[in-house]
Amino acid sequence: MKKWIVTLVLLFTANFAFADSVLIEGFEYANHDGESPVGWTCDDSSWVCGYLEKDHNRMPHSGNWYAYTNGAESWMFMPIYMSTELKYRFSLWAISDGDYQLEIWAGNEANSNAMTQLLLDDIVSSGSYEKFSVYVENVASNYQYFGIHAVQSYCGDCLLTIDDIEVDMVNKYDITVNPANYYTTAVPGSQVEFNCRFTNLGYEPANVFITCYSDYFTNTHLYIDGEACTSFHAEPDETVNFTGVATLTPDIELGTMGWVDIMFTLDCDCATTMFTLWATASNESIDESGATTMSIYPNPSAGMITIEGNGTVTITNTLGQEILNKEIIDKEILTLEKGIYFIKINDMTKKVIVR
């Protein structure tokens, strides 16, 4: 029998293994147009804040405030504690109307001579806002500050603008899954639906394999946008939504709690997360006609749906128009156009969405 304590520990790990933000700086608070950013130490007055009225607040350049420089070379420093025991990710959005060299350093004092570890080194070219990011796997010392260093690539009258600076404690590979439901009741032989949300919290892209384990469920399937999948790819910070179906075994004893484990494993075998769906076999009787409870998947669907069961199938649309009426035995695969349908087998009806 599956141990509850193991599952609870795994669920806790899956839901709370998230990256911790050390700093989120959008220059939105207490700053004044044309003055040095609040909370930062600047070598000179070349780093200042600006304000631009906008009707949106979305990434990149999430708010109305930002920091910019037109200096040939300029530094700005922020106090932050970095430990050799942890890993970090630095990111910011930047734009320039000329070429600027952009560097991020770590050190123990708010001056350029104390900056000892170079974390990021890149060129910001003219164009639109661009995200610059670096994963710091090895911190050489327990630092007290980080610094942003900007250098004009050539002499000229140009600006470098930065916004939305973030520093996170993060693993190179870090994944989590959040199911919409952990527990349900089901009639033996019936289909159970569930939904979950996978998020790649790591710095690296993730190739993920899905494996299902259960002594109580069969025909377990997971779908992304109606397409069945056993593996998928997720970019850093990407969230993937799943719809799943599983059939409770018909011979399970009433009152028994069945389970199915959904495992998500990276192809590097360096990270695994999971969730468990529990279902108690209810004391409701199966259809007296002897027909097994219908199973319809995927739902939502991209157009192709599979119906498992025995009996008369009737499909109607939202206008009440009958689309199909036929007898099925065991399994039928149908193609439907985009819309919402009501599929009835004998006395049971289920809503199906085709995207």
Disulfide bonds with the S-S distance in Angstrom:
Cys268-Cys270 1.91
